[in-house]
Amino acid sequence: MYKIGIDVGGTNTDAIILDEHSNLVHSVKSPTSVDIKTGIETALRNLLQESNIDKTKITHAMLGTTQCTNAIVERKKLAKVGVIRLGYPATASVLPYTAWPKDMIEKLSGNYALVHGGYEYDGQLLGELDEGEIQSLLEDWREKVDSIAIVGVFSSIKNDQEIRVRSLIQEVYGEEFPISCSSLIGSVGLIERENATILNAALCKVIETTTTGFVHALEGEEIYNAKVYLCQNDGTLMSIDYAKQFPILTIACGPTNSIRGASYLAKIKDTMVLDVGGTTSDIGVLQDGFPRESSVAVEVGDIRTNFRMPDIISVGLGGGSIVRENNGKITVGPDSVGFKIAEEALVFGGNTLTTTDIAVRLGLANVGDSSLVAHIDEEFAKEAQLEISSLIEQAIDKMKISSEDVQLVLVGGGTIIVPDTLRGVSDIVKFENGTVANAIGASIAQISGQYEQIYIYSKEPREMSLKDAQEKAVKQAVLAGALAETIELVEVEETPLAYHPENATRLKVKVVGKMG
């Protein structure tokens, strides 16, 4: 029995095969194509041809992709979204799409409606839902929107109105129409939760294209019976159906795949991980084997959101980063030759000076033709290397929670540019298969379920609240493709709301289980 893992990066698409004991059978790297799909197909074809395994024994296939992130950043392939906010007139002072980039609003159509409904902070009714109001709105929006985002005021306490509106939309537009409920996506905070829900709704076309393309790529190689999963940004997996409901959870899954892969290779559950690609370097922290989650609101494509995101710092430094000298000052990146490194870097016969050329000149790496960089002044190369070290050290300092030196696990195809010693780092751990840690992380991942809600302990005791949240988290994990009997609790986070008079607490529960 075999598992296939594919991770699409900005420079390379990595593909690996693991056997039933999670041993690496074979791995390949293929340049990421402009259309993504071709790069996946090429990597998959090369992987199967070179490994020569029995295709009928492939049971699982996992994909980690940057498609959703790219769609938001580049403002491409996004759906027309209608936003229904339940909270009129209380929330009319701050409208949907406030503080959004204008080009993004234009892409998403900017259709929104403030309707009656919503709850107070203590769960009391703010406004009755007017079903006639919703139905007339849906008639007006027919053919104007591709998906709908439903956002209720304090739906993180009670979400029955959101669920009812979802049912009304399905009655009018059909069961298959893409609908996003904010209570299932974001955290406390109306505007940030609304923003995350709108983005999730906008990604319905992108995720449909991505999942269909991956399934077709597998079928093109005569792989018909494998269970297919997509990677989430907490280092776990989800089924295709679940991914179609929550495409936003694929954002930043690349770095978390690498972090999980690093944990697996190093057999370490608590450490800092540096993933060096061709264009960027990502730094994250492993806590008990999973990536540390960000505790602050995160901007995605210049839009402030509060859905679950990993605590990652990205630096414009990779194996293809361009090195320049301006007025005696050496700069590295943030621009990169990216997937064209094999054509443009000096060591491969190109005309662009990159960080890889510096590493080869200083004897840190043995790739390409070293004679093509022999003319580079050694002092210049050393100064460039100091600039590379400085960029990494500054990022590591930002991720630390104490002044002590940290252990650093190095993964990714661009690790050759990292020096053997760094300030603030006690020891650096490298691996033979570290260059494909991202694809390994995609392959060995479990399936998670997470649930977050505000509970009022004076009305619903803590034990009952915990039980309710865990049951709902388990339900999410099963929907995502986990085997119910393998699910276990891995994290409980309680945050008391100090301003609340009745002992209200934001309760977040996470469970993980094995894939089916």
Disulfide bonds with the S-S distance in Angstrom:
none
